[in-house]
Amino acid sequence: MRVLVAGATGVLGRRLVRHLSDGGHEAIGLTRDERGDGIIRELGGTPIRANLFDADEITSQIDSTDAIIHAATAIPKKQRPSGKDWEVNDRIRIRGVESLVEVARRTGAQHLIFQSIVWVARPDDQSPFDESAPLNPDSVTQSAATAERIATNASGEYGFTTTVIRGGWFYAPDAHHTLSFGDALRKRMLPVIGDGEARWSILHVDDAASAYAAAVEQRPEGIFHVVDDEPVKVGEFFRHFAERQGAKPPRSIPVWLARLLAGSFSTEFATTSFVTNANRFKETTGWRPAYPTFREGLDQVIDTWVSEGRL
Ligand SMILES: NC(=O)c1ccc[n+]([C@@H]2O[C@H](COP(=O)([O-])OP(=O)(O)OC[C@H]3O[C@@H](n4cnc5c(N)ncnc54)[C@H](OP(=O)(O)O)[C@@H]3O)[C@@H](O)[C@H]2O)c1
């Protein structure tokens, strides 16, 4: 299959290009610069130099596709992102999906896959939820909810299948947040906020990529949660992460202090549970995570860092 990947040079996209080309598909990766061209070629894909927002620029270089994946992001990397920082990400979600719907229409794609996040449907009472839960976005996740709706409506309008994959919280040896959290834990500068009892459904990015590859091949219709098998308490994750790096356990700080130091967005995120499962995706596609819990996943992160000389 001929698969256009937007976000091909990102932490998820790089794995996707490799998965798809290893699986015998033609992976066309979108990038905006020469550095991206090299990354995509090295992974076995073919680069297209274009801006996500410019459907004309994209379709002037590719006239047919079977599937299109939106895996582009601009999740702010700052500790205290501003509203302006999130606006860029909002635009990538909303304008990005509108542009890719147009590319799908013009290139005859039969399948559009949009990357969303499970916490867009996190209930206010923080109880476990699944794909049947109503959307419950906040100011940061509203754009994911809007983009999900655009992608889903377009499938009815233009006759292609839309798959929305809502991922758990990503971690991987090369993911920006994993690298910065690992570094801060080694310096004992990343505290556990409050009691650390909030639970997250998380996902190693290798498993996210294998889920997208399964979705490309099986074209399941609808919304799917893709997470590992064991929601983890935030405090337990960071204590284990510190211990595996040979660091002292992280300190604990009260919520009010965290709000002052890290801002309200990071503090709310760290102290709010989102607990879900991937049962629907597993039953539909047969997909299983290679890293079923954070323990195996963090082992892989640490092994990779040791082999790279980072630890
Ligand atoms: N579920 C989750 O927890 C979740 C989901 C998504 C992301 N994240 C996190 O967010 C962080 C960033 O992810 P990442 O590493 O993939 O991001 P990244 O390295 O910044 O890559 C972003 C990708 O989006 C592309 N892109 C951005 N704007 C574009 C535009 N206007 N036109 C075309 N392409 C555009 C970039 O392409 P270029 O080659 O043109 O730069 C790049 O491929 C990571 O820490 C990741 O773990 C988490």
The ligand as an SDF file (V2000), in Angstrom:
LIG
                    3D

 48 52  0  0  0  0  0  0  0  0999 V2000
    0.0390   10.3500   23.2550 N   0  0  0  0  0  0  0  0  0  0  0  0
    1.0450   11.1100   23.6050 C   0  0  0  0  0  0  0  0  0  0  0  0
    1.4890   11.0950   24.7420 O   0  0  0  0  0  0  0  0  0  0  0  0
    1.7090   11.9710   22.5920 C   0  0  0  0  0  0  0  0  0  0  0  0
    1.2100   12.1640   21.2990 C   0  0  0  0  0  0  0  0  0  0  0  0
    1.9540   12.9440   20.4060 C   0  0  0  0  0  0  0  0  0  0  0  0
    3.1490   13.4810   20.8170 C   0  0  0  0  0  0  0  0  0  0  0  0
    3.5700   13.2470   22.0740 N   0  0  0  0  0  0  0  0  0  0  0  0
    4.8500   13.7730   22.5670 C   0  0  0  0  0  0  0  0  0  0  0  0
    5.1040   15.0100   21.9820 O   0  0  0  0  0  0  0  0  0  0  0  0
    6.4750   15.1720   21.8030 C   0  0  0  0  0  0  0  0  0  0  0  0
    6.7500   15.5630   20.3960 C   0  0  0  0  0  0  0  0  0  0  0  0
    6.4710   14.4950   19.5090 O   0  0  0  0  0  0  0  0  0  0  0  0
    7.4110   14.2440   18.2980 P   0  0  0  0  0  0  0  0  0  0  0  0
    8.7530   13.8610   18.8030 O   0  0  0  0  0  0  0  0  0  0  0  0
    6.7820   13.3470   17.3170 O   0  0  0  0  0  0  0  0  0  0  0  0
    7.4620   15.7040   17.7270 O   0  0  0  0  0  0  0  0  0  0  0  0
    8.5700   16.3070   16.8520 P   0  0  0  0  0  0  0  0  0  0  0  0
    9.8520   15.5970   16.8960 O   0  0  0  0  0  0  0  0  0  0  0  0
    8.5390   17.7800   17.1610 O   0  0  0  0  0  0  0  0  0  0  0  0
    7.9730   16.0170   15.4070 O   0  0  0  0  0  0  0  0  0  0  0  0
    6.8370   16.6040   14.9920 C   0  0  0  0  0  0  0  0  0  0  0  0
    6.5400   16.1010   13.5980 C   0  0  0  0  0  0  0  0  0  0  0  0
    5.4730   16.8890   13.0680 O   0  0  0  0  0  0  0  0  0  0  0  0
    5.9020   17.4110   11.8250 C   0  0  0  0  0  0  0  0  0  0  0  0
    5.3220   18.7190   11.5890 N   0  0  0  0  0  0  0  0  0  0  0  0
    5.0900   19.6700   12.5210 C   0  0  0  0  0  0  0  0  0  0  0  0
    4.5620   20.7440   11.9110 N   0  0  0  0  0  0  0  0  0  0  0  0
    4.4610   20.4650   10.5840 C   0  0  0  0  0  0  0  0  0  0  0  0
    3.9940   21.1650    9.4500 C   0  0  0  0  0  0  0  0  0  0  0  0
    3.4840   22.3960    9.5220 N   0  0  0  0  0  0  0  0  0  0  0  0
    4.0530   20.5520    8.2260 N   0  0  0  0  0  0  0  0  0  0  0  0
    4.5720   19.3060    8.1220 C   0  0  0  0  0  0  0  0  0  0  0  0
    5.0070   18.5830    9.1630 N   0  0  0  0  0  0  0  0  0  0  0  0
    4.9530   19.1590   10.3750 C   0  0  0  0  0  0  0  0  0  0  0  0
    7.4070   17.4860   11.8740 C   0  0  0  0  0  0  0  0  0  0  0  0
    7.9080   17.4320   10.5510 O   0  0  0  0  0  0  0  0  0  0  0  0
    9.2430   18.2130   10.0320 P   0  0  0  0  0  0  0  0  0  0  0  0
   10.1720   17.1260    9.5460 O   0  0  0  0  0  0  0  0  0  0  0  0
    8.7810   19.0570    8.9050 O   0  0  0  0  0  0  0  0  0  0  0  0
    9.8020   18.9930   11.1870 O   0  0  0  0  0  0  0  0  0  0  0  0
    7.7320   16.2280   12.6670 C   0  0  0  0  0  0  0  0  0  0  0  0
    7.7320   15.1120   11.8000 O   0  0  0  0  0  0  0  0  0  0  0  0
    7.1420   13.8830   22.1950 C   0  0  0  0  0  0  0  0  0  0  0  0
    7.6560   14.0290   23.4870 O   0  0  0  0  0  0  0  0  0  0  0  0
    6.0060   12.8990   22.1710 C   0  0  0  0  0  0  0  0  0  0  0  0
    6.2000   11.8520   23.0810 O   0  0  0  0  0  0  0  0  0  0  0  0
    2.8800   12.5390   22.9690 C   0  0  0  0  0  0  0  0  0  0  0  0
  1  2  1  0
  2  3  2  0
  2  4  1  0
  4  5  1  0
  4 48  2  0
  5  6  2  0
  6  7  1  0
  7  8  2  0
  8  9  1  0
  8 48  1  0
  9 10  1  0
  9 46  1  0
 10 11  1  0
 11 12  1  0
 11 44  1  0
 12 13  1  0
 13 14  1  0
 14 15  2  0
 14 16  1  0
 14 17  1  0
 17 18  1  0
 18 19  2  0
 18 20  1  0
 18 21  1  0
 21 22  1  0
 22 23  1  0
 23 24  1  0
 23 42  1  0
 24 25  1  0
 25 26  1  0
 25 36  1  0
 26 27  1  0
 26 35  1  0
 27 28  2  0
 28 29  1  0
 29 30  1  0
 29 35  2  0
 30 31  1  0
 30 32  2  0
 32 33  1  0
 33 34  2  0
 34 35  1  0
 36 37  1  0
 36 42  1  0
 37 38  1  0
 38 39  2  0
 38 40  1  0
 38 41  1  0
 42 43  1  0
 44 45  1  0
 44 46  1  0
 46 47  1  0
M  CHG  2   8   1  16  -1
M  END
$$$$
